[in-house]
Amino acid sequence: MGIGSAVAIYFVIWWTTLFAVLPFGVRSQREAGEVSPGSDPGAPAIARIGLIMLINSLVAAATFVVFWLFLLPLL
């Protein structure tokens, strides 16, 4: 597998796992009891997008390593 293919596969895995990791630890404004005027009560109270992206990168890296280890004998 070339470096370009590896980067492309990691990119696809990263975006796919993002949708699984995105709701981790998110509390809505309604659950927090602090609904901002003019916003949806289901909107996140605190958007910790940096932490979510870091967790997602780690999950995607672990998934990519497992994928690569299964693919390695076929190369």
PyRosetta script that sets phi, psi and omega in degrees:
from pyrosetta import init, pose_from_sequence

init()
pose = pose_from_sequence("MGIGSAVAIYFVIWWTTLFAVLPFGVRSQREAGEVSPGSDPGAPAIARIGLIMLINSLVAAATFVVFWLFLLPLL")
pose.set_psi(1, 129.8)
pose.set_omega(1, 178.4)
pose.set_phi(2, -79.8)
pose.set_psi(2, 167.6)
pose.set_omega(2, -178.1)
pose.set_phi(3, -65.2)
pose.set_psi(3, -36.9)
pose.set_omega(3, 178.4)
pose.set_phi(4, -64.4)
pose.set_psi(4, -41.9)
pose.set_omega(4, 177.8)
pose.set_phi(5, -65.3)
pose.set_psi(5, -41.0)
pose.set_omega(5, 179.9)
pose.set_phi(6, -63.2)
pose.set_psi(6, -42.7)
pose.set_omega(6, 179.2)
pose.set_phi(7, -65.3)
pose.set_psi(7, -42.1)
pose.set_omega(7, 179.8)
pose.set_phi(8, -64.1)
pose.set_psi(8, -42.2)
pose.set_omega(8, 179.3)
pose.set_phi(9, -66.6)
pose.set_psi(9, -42.1)
pose.set_omega(9, 177.6)
pose.set_phi(10, -61.7)
pose.set_psi(10, -41.4)
pose.set_omega(10, 179.0)
pose.set_phi(11, -59.9)
pose.set_psi(11, -44.3)
pose.set_omega(11, 179.2)
pose.set_phi(12, -66.2)
pose.set_psi(12, -42.8)
pose.set_omega(12, 177.9)
pose.set_phi(13, -63.6)
pose.set_psi(13, -41.2)
pose.set_omega(13, -179.1)
pose.set_phi(14, -60.2)
pose.set_psi(14, -47.0)
pose.set_omega(14, -179.3)
pose.set_phi(15, -67.6)
pose.set_psi(15, -36.0)
pose.set_omega(15, 179.9)
pose.set_phi(16, -68.0)
pose.set_psi(16, -43.9)
pose.set_omega(16, -179.5)
pose.set_phi(17, -73.1)
pose.set_psi(17, -20.8)
pose.set_omega(17, 178.8)
pose.set_phi(18, -58.3)
pose.set_psi(18, -40.8)
pose.set_omega(18, -178.3)
pose.set_phi(19, -70.0)
pose.set_psi(19, -23.2)
pose.set_omega(19, 175.9)
pose.set_phi(20, -82.1)
pose.set_psi(20, -33.7)
pose.set_omega(20, -175.1)
pose.set_phi(21, -87.5)
pose.set_psi(21, -24.5)
pose.set_omega(21, -173.8)
pose.set_phi(22, -52.3)
pose.set_psi(22, -41.0)
pose.set_omega(22, -178.3)
pose.set_phi(23, -82.3)
pose.set_psi(23, 0.7)
pose.set_omega(23, -178.1)
pose.set_phi(24, -61.1)
pose.set_psi(24, 121.2)
pose.set_omega(24, 173.1)
pose.set_phi(25, 69.1)
pose.set_psi(25, 16.7)
pose.set_omega(25, -178.6)
pose.set_phi(26, -89.9)
pose.set_psi(26, 128.9)
pose.set_omega(26, 174.9)
pose.set_phi(27, -113.7)
pose.set_psi(27, 135.6)
pose.set_omega(27, 179.4)
pose.set_phi(28, -76.1)
pose.set_psi(28, 165.1)
pose.set_omega(28, 177.8)
pose.set_phi(29, -63.7)
pose.set_psi(29, -33.9)
pose.set_omega(29, 178.5)
pose.set_phi(30, -65.2)
pose.set_psi(30, -43.7)
pose.set_omega(30, 178.7)
pose.set_phi(31, -64.7)
pose.set_psi(31, -36.1)
pose.set_omega(31, -179.9)
pose.set_phi(32, -78.3)
pose.set_psi(32, -16.2)
pose.set_omega(32, -179.7)
pose.set_phi(33, 77.0)
pose.set_psi(33, 20.6)
pose.set_omega(33, -178.0)
pose.set_phi(34, -132.5)
pose.set_psi(34, 74.2)
pose.set_omega(34, -179.6)
pose.set_phi(35, -83.6)
pose.set_psi(35, 119.2)
pose.set_omega(35, 178.1)
pose.set_phi(36, -74.3)
pose.set_psi(36, 138.2)
pose.set_omega(36, 179.1)
pose.set_phi(37, -59.7)
pose.set_psi(37, 132.3)
pose.set_omega(37, 177.2)
pose.set_phi(38, 87.6)
pose.set_psi(38, -0.3)
pose.set_omega(38, 179.2)
pose.set_phi(39, -112.1)
pose.set_psi(39, 163.1)
pose.set_omega(39, 179.4)
pose.set_phi(40, -74.4)
pose.set_psi(40, 135.0)
pose.set_omega(40, 179.8)
pose.set_phi(41, -63.0)
pose.set_psi(41, -20.1)
pose.set_omega(41, 179.1)
pose.set_phi(42, -86.7)
pose.set_psi(42, -2.4)
pose.set_omega(42, 179.2)
pose.set_phi(43, -69.2)
pose.set_psi(43, 150.2)
pose.set_omega(43, 179.9)
pose.set_phi(44, -62.0)
pose.set_psi(44, 140.2)
pose.set_omega(44, 177.5)
pose.set_phi(45, -72.5)
pose.set_psi(45, -43.6)
pose.set_omega(45, 177.9)
pose.set_phi(46, -130.7)
pose.set_psi(46, 116.2)
pose.set_omega(46, 179.2)
pose.set_phi(47, -90.0)
pose.set_psi(47, 103.0)
pose.set_omega(47, 178.9)
pose.set_phi(48, -98.3)
pose.set_psi(48, 63.1)
pose.set_omega(48, -173.3)
pose.set_phi(49, -66.6)
pose.set_psi(49, -33.6)
pose.set_omega(49, 178.6)
pose.set_phi(50, -64.1)
pose.set_psi(50, -43.7)
pose.set_omega(50, 178.0)
pose.set_phi(51, -66.0)
pose.set_psi(51, -40.4)
pose.set_omega(51, 179.2)
pose.set_phi(52, -64.3)
pose.set_psi(52, -40.2)
pose.set_omega(52, 178.8)
pose.set_phi(53, -67.1)
pose.set_psi(53, -37.5)
pose.set_omega(53, 177.0)
pose.set_phi(54, -64.4)
pose.set_psi(54, -47.6)
pose.set_omega(54, 178.0)
pose.set_phi(55, -60.8)
pose.set_psi(55, -42.3)
pose.set_omega(55, 179.3)
pose.set_phi(56, -63.2)
pose.set_psi(56, -39.7)
pose.set_omega(56, 178.9)
pose.set_phi(57, -63.6)
pose.set_psi(57, -38.8)
pose.set_omega(57, 178.2)
pose.set_phi(58, -68.0)
pose.set_psi(58, -42.6)
pose.set_omega(58, 178.0)
pose.set_phi(59, -64.8)
pose.set_psi(59, -42.3)
pose.set_omega(59, 179.3)
pose.set_phi(60, -65.9)
pose.set_psi(60, -38.6)
pose.set_omega(60, 178.4)
pose.set_phi(61, -64.9)
pose.set_psi(61, -43.4)
pose.set_omega(61, 178.1)
pose.set_phi(62, -63.5)
pose.set_psi(62, -40.9)
pose.set_omega(62, 178.2)
pose.set_phi(63, -65.3)
pose.set_psi(63, -40.4)
pose.set_omega(63, 178.8)
pose.set_phi(64, -64.8)
pose.set_psi(64, -40.3)
pose.set_omega(64, 178.8)
pose.set_phi(65, -62.4)
pose.set_psi(65, -43.5)
pose.set_omega(65, 177.9)
pose.set_phi(66, -62.8)
pose.set_psi(66, -44.3)
pose.set_omega(66, 177.6)
pose.set_phi(67, -59.9)
pose.set_psi(67, -44.6)
pose.set_omega(67, -178.0)
pose.set_phi(68, -65.7)
pose.set_psi(68, -39.7)
pose.set_omega(68, 179.5)
pose.set_phi(69, -65.7)
pose.set_psi(69, -34.6)
pose.set_omega(69, 175.7)
pose.set_phi(70, -74.2)
pose.set_psi(70, -30.2)
pose.set_omega(70, -178.6)
pose.set_phi(71, -81.1)
pose.set_psi(71, -27.2)
pose.set_omega(71, -175.0)
pose.set_phi(72, -54.5)
pose.set_psi(72, -45.4)
pose.set_omega(72, 179.8)
pose.set_phi(73, -65.5)
pose.set_psi(73, -20.6)
pose.set_omega(73, -179.1)
pose.set_phi(74, -83.2)
pose.set_psi(74, -13.9)
pose.set_omega(74, -176.9)
pose.set_phi(75, -81.5)
pose.dump_pdb("model.pdb")
